Amino acid sequence: MVFASFIFLFWFLPAFLPLYFAAPPRWRNLVLTLGSFVFYGWWRPHYVLLMLLSVGLDYWAARAMGAPGSGRPRRFWLWFSVVTNLGLLGWFKYANLFVGTWNDLAPWPVEWEAVLLPVGISFFTFQSMSYTIDVYRGDVPPVRSFLDLLCFVSMFPQLVAGPIVRYSDIQHELQRRTVDLKQFSDGVFLFALGLAKKVLIADSVGPLVDAVYAQDAPGLLASWAAAFGYSIQIYFDFSGYSDMAVGLGLLLGFHFPPNFLSPYRAHSITELWRRWHVSLSTWLRDYLYVPLGGNRRGEGRAQCNVALTMLLGGLWHGASWTYMLWGGWHGFFLVLERRFGKVSPYGRLPLVGQVFCTFLIWTLGLVIFRCLTVTELGQMARGLVGGNGLGALPDLGQQQPFAWGGLWLGLFIAFALPRSDQLVARFHPLVMLGTLLLFGLAICQLLTQDFVSFIYYQF
């Protein structure tokens, strides 16, 4: 099920919320868990069993860590959790890549039926695994109730595309939470802003990007239009989802951490990664970069750890060599900035120049990210440097004004307007009224277009 769909907006949510608030507080975790199973299992119900397996193994491992005289060292149970979670993730995300690569290179191809990727498996396995790591570190105690842990991992607002919430962020709210009128209205406001960002901007720019990437040899104009268009599309698609997730969390009594902090206004790639997909960036820092040694063994080792973290972060996104290249691209610039003292090589430029250079590097990285194959990447790279000629912009027919309007509006919002959470905190009546009007316009837009899933659902 998808937030930006009529079945969620006009069937699931109106049915779920009255049941949730009518239930006694001690039963609300159960209602939320069952509702999340319906939400997640709407596409393929049997994948709910996969989530149950992952959570059950982590619950068992964490309880064993906290049990005196369990018979095995705590480190054993930590590795049990990490290996089983990464094993499940590796099978579903990378088996097709490895077999496909083998069949392309080996003289004896293997007959293979492609493994179907469960939606959001990267997010809920990382979230469940972070709980056992935090138990091992002593940051949180082992949870007694399996239902509480299952509710934490499965709650539908952030289940399939984040933010990656840590158990310590909401452990007290899992036990007791309240929702007052202001918190509920803030949640509605954030959800409406997120839906408008997704439908009116990201989905409008999408046809322009898709049309260019469908070409075999895009020209210079089309290549750059698609490059900047995808930067806007993925930002408003993903930040729109995050706004909706945080807003839904507020409706249910949870406070999820913000996931986007105006990343396109960053002055360096290092700063941009502190602002983009914050929950994943901090997860990779705390659970991968730091265990690898961080900067404790000298600057040279720290640079290697940064590069390896970004390579693995690229691989986390999916089974494609272009994701690895994208991780390497960002690893290179992060290491380069460390060598300059954690500032960019263009740090002496005026602030506007620093922001532009950072955005340009990010945009070129997203070209790598968007390409499905290395061959497609080669064609786009050739187009960006004019190797396919000047070319012409794609003709999108009736969608043309919406695509270009969404692109320019997205650029203006990304660089000039306050973040969604800042608008909510300021709470101006005219802004609220405008948001509700945009929400209504987004609903009307859903009537006129085909279903468009969130980009990060595939991860």
N, C-alpha and C positions, 0 to 999 in steps of 0.2 A: 504494500500500500504506500502511496506517495502523498505527502502533505498537499501538494498542488494538484489535487484531483477532487472531483465532485463526490466520490465515494467516501473520501476522508472528511471533507468539509461539511457535507450535508447528510451523511449517514453515520459514520463511525464516531466523530467527535460529539454530535448532539446526543447520540445514544450513550456514549461512555461517560461524559461529564456528570449528568444527573445520577448515574449509578455510583460514580466515585464519591460524590459529595453526600449522597444519601447513606453511604455505608458508614458504620461506626469507625472512628480513627484506627482502632486495632485491626480492622479488616481491609483498610485501604491499600496496603501493600499487596494483598492477595488480589483485589480488584484490578490494581494497576498491572500486576504481573499477567493476569488472565487477558486483560485488554491488550497488553503488549504482544502476547502470543497470537491473538487474532490479527493484530496489525502486521506482525512479521510473517506469520504463516499464511497470509492472504494469497501470496503468490505460489509458494510451495510449502504446504504444512509440515512435511517431514523434516524440513530443515530446523524446525523448533527442537527436534530431538538432538541435533548437533549442538545447539546452544546449551541444552540441558546437560549433555555430556561434558562440555567444556567447563561449565559452572560446577557441576558435580565433582569433577576431578580436582578443581581448585579448592573447593570447600573441604574436601577430604584432606588435601595436602596441607592447607592452612591449619586445620584442626590438629593434624599430626604434629605440626611444628610446635603448637602450643601445649601438647599433651606431655606431661612428665613421664619419662620412662617409655617412650614410644618404640624403642628398639632400634631406631635408625637416626642418624644425625639430621639436624634441621636442614643442612645443605642438601642432603639427599632429596628431601621433599621439595625444596626449591627447584632443583634440577628436574625432578619429576614433573612439576607444573610447567616449567619452561619448555622442556622437550616435548611434552604432549601437546601443548598449545601450538608451538611452532611446527610440530609434525602435522597437526590438522590443517594449519594455515598453509604449510608448504605443499601438502597434497592437493588441496583444492585450487591453490593459486598458481603453482609452478609445475605441476606434473605435465600439463599440456605443452609448456615451453620446452621442457627437457626432452620429452618424447619427440616433439616436432623437430628440435635441433638434431637429435639422433637420427631421425629418418632423413633429414636433409644431408647429413654428412656420412652416415654409415652405409656400407654396402648391403646390410641386412636390415631393411626397415621393419618396424614393429607394427602389427595391426593394433589400432587404438581407437577407442570411442572416447571422444572429448569429455573431460570432467566439467560439469556445470558449476560455476562459481556461486556459492550462496551469497546473497546480498548482505553487505556490511560485515562479513566475517573478519576482516582486518580490524575493525573497530571493536567488536565485542570480545575478540580474543585478546587484544591489547589491554582492554579495560579489565577483563577478568584476571589476566596475568599480572597486571600492576598490583592487584590486591594481594596476591600471594607474595610478591616481592616486598611490598610494604609490611606484610606480617613478618617476613623473615628479618627485615631490617629493624623491626620493633616500632615502626611508625604507627601501626594500628594493631589492635588486638584481634585474634581470630573471632569472627562473628559466630554467634551460637546458633542463630536461626538460618537454616538453608534458604527459607523464603526471603529473608532480608537480602541475602547475597544475590539470589536470583532476580529479585526486584531491581537491585542496583545495576546489574548487567543488562537486563532485558527491557528496562523502561523505554517505551517507544519514542519519546521526543528525541533522544540522542542515540538511538540504537544503531542505525544503519549508516550514519555519516558524521557522528560526533556532535558536539565536542567530546573528546575522550575524557570522561569524568573520572576522578580518582575517588576511591572509597572514603578517604579522609575528608574530601570536599563536602560530602552529604551524609556522613555516618549518623550525625545527630538528627538530621531531617528524616532519615529512614525510620527513626524511632518516634519522633514527634514533630509535626509540622502544622502550621496554620496558614490560612490564606485570607487576607483582609481585602477590602474593596480596592485599595490603592494597588496592592500587588496584583490583583486580578486584572485591573485596568491596564497596568504596565505590561502584563503578559499579552493582553489582547493587542495593545499598541505595537509591541515588538513583532508579534506574529503577523499583523497586517503589513508592517513595513517589510518584513522578510518576503511575504508572498508577492508584494508589489515589485520588489527588486528582482525576484526570480522570473515572474511572468512578463512584466512590462519592459525589462531591460535585457536580462540574460537570454530569455527565449526569443526576443526580437532580434538580437544580434546573431543568434545561432545560425539562421539560414545563410547569412553572408559568409560566415566561417566555413560552414559545410560546403557551400558552392565552390569556394576556392580550393579547399582540400580535395574535392572530387575531381579537379582538373589534373591532367597528366603533366602539364608543363605550365604552371601559373606564371603570369608575367610579373613585372616589378610592382606595378600599382596594386594588383590583386593580392600579391604575396604580403605586402606590408599592411594592406587593409585587413587581411585575415589575421595577421600577427597581432595587431593592436585590438582587433575585434575579439580574438580569443582571450586576451588579457582581461577585457571587460566582461566577456561572457562567463568565464570561470570564476572571477571574483564575485560578481553579483549572484551567480548561481549558488556558490558555496557559502558566501556570507549571508545570502538570503535564507538558505537552509539553516544556518547557525542561529540567525535571528529568530526564526520560527521555533527552533528547538529550545532556545533559552526562554522564549515567550511561553511555550507550552509548559516548560518546567515551572515557571512562575505560577501558572494557572493551577498546577498540582501541588505547589508548596515547596518546590526545590529551587535553589539558586545555583545554576550552572555557571562556570567561569566564562568570560567572553572569549571568543575564538578569533576575532579579527579586530585589529587596532589601527585602522587606516593605513594598511601596509604600503600603498602606493605613494605615500608621502615620505617614505624612508629616505635617508641620505646615503645609505650603503646597503649592500646585500646582507651584512651581519645584522643591521637594524631591521631590515625587511623581514628576516626570519624570526625576529622577536615579535613581529606584528602579524604575521601570516600564519593561519592555522596554529594558533598558539598552543593548543592542547597537544598536538602532535609534536611540535618543536620542543616543548618542555619534556614530553615523554621520551623522545629520542635523546635529549640531553641527560635526563636523570636516570634512565634505564639502559642506555647504550653507551653514550659518550663517557659518562662518569665511571661505569664499571670497566670500560676499556682502559681506564687510567687517567682520563681527563687531561689536565695540564700538570699532574703531580710528578711526572717523570721528565720534565724539560719541555722546551718549546717545540723541538723537533718531533718528539713523540706526540705532543698535543696536536700538531698539524696533521700528522698521520691519522690520529683518532678522529679529527674533524672530517677528513676526506673519507674515511671508512664509514663513519656515521651517515654521511650524505649518500654514499653509494648504497648502503643498506636501506636508507630512507627512500631512495628511488626504487629499489627492488620491492619495497613494501607496497608500492602503488600497483604493481602488477607484473605479470610474466611477459615482459617485453624488453628487448635490449635497449630500446629508446628510453625507457624509464631509468635504466642504469646510466645511460649517457647523460640524462637530465640530472641525476644525482651527482655524477662526476663534474658536470658543468658548474653546479652550485658549490660543490666541494672545492673546485679550483679557485673560485672567487673568494670563498670564505678563508681559505688558506692564504691567498694573496693578501687579503685585508689584515690577517693576523701578522703577516710579515711587515706590514706598514703600521703596526701598532693598533690593530683593530679599527682602523679607519680606511676609507677607500683610497685607491691611488689618485682619484680625482677630488680628494678632499679639500684642495685649495681653491676649487671653483666656487663661485657664488652658490648659495643654497639651492636656487632654482636649477642650476646646472648639475648639482649633485643629485637632486631628485630625478631630473631627466635621464641622466646616465644610469642611475640605478633602475629606473623603470625600463629603459632600453635593454639592459642586461637581462632583467627578469622576463621581458617580452620575448627575447630571442631564446631564452631557456624554455619558455612555454611552447615555442615552435617545436622544439625537440620533444616535449612532453605530449603534444597533440598528435604527432605523427605515429602511425601504428607500426611502421616498418622503417628500417634504415634506408631502403630505396625511396620511400615517400619523403623521408627527411632530406635526402640528397636533392630531390626535385624542388622542395620548398627552399632549401638553401640556395640552389641555383637561381630560383626566382627572386629571392631577396637581394641578390647582387646583380640582377639584370641579365643573367645568363639566358633567360627565355624571352628577352625583349621587354619592351615597356608594357605591352599587353593592354588590356582594358578591364575595367571593373565589371564583375558579373552582373547580369540583368536578372533581378529577383522579381520582376513583375510587380504585383500589388504589394509585396512585402518590402520593396525597396525603401520607401520613406520610413517605415517602422525600423528597419535594420539600421539605417544611417542615423535616424533620430535617437535610437537606443544607444548607439555607439557614442555619439557626442554628449548625450545626456549622462551616460555612464562615466565618461571621462570627467565631466564637470563635477558630478557628485563625488567621485573617488578622490579628486584633488582639492575640492573647495568646500564641501559641506560637512557638518558634524557627523559623527558616527551615530548609528541607530540608538545605541544605549545612551549616548549623550542627549539625543533628542527626547528620549523617554524621561531622563532625569530632569530635564528642563521643563517639560510638560507645558507647552504653550497651547492654548485652546485652538488657535488657528492651524497649528501644525497637526494636532490631533484630528481636526476636521478634514484637513487635506489628506491625511493618511487614510482615513476612512473612505474618502472619495476615490483615492488610488486603489484601495482594496476592492471597492465595487467595480472599478474599471478593470482590475485584474480578473475578477470573476467573469465579467463580460468577455474578456479576452480568452479565457479558458473555453468559452462556448464556440469560439471561431477557429481554434487551432487544434491540431492533433496533439495527443498526449506527449509531453516532453519530460523525461525523467531527469533527476538531478545527476550532474556529471559524476559526483563522488559516490553514487550508488554502486558503480562498477568496481569500487575498491573495497 
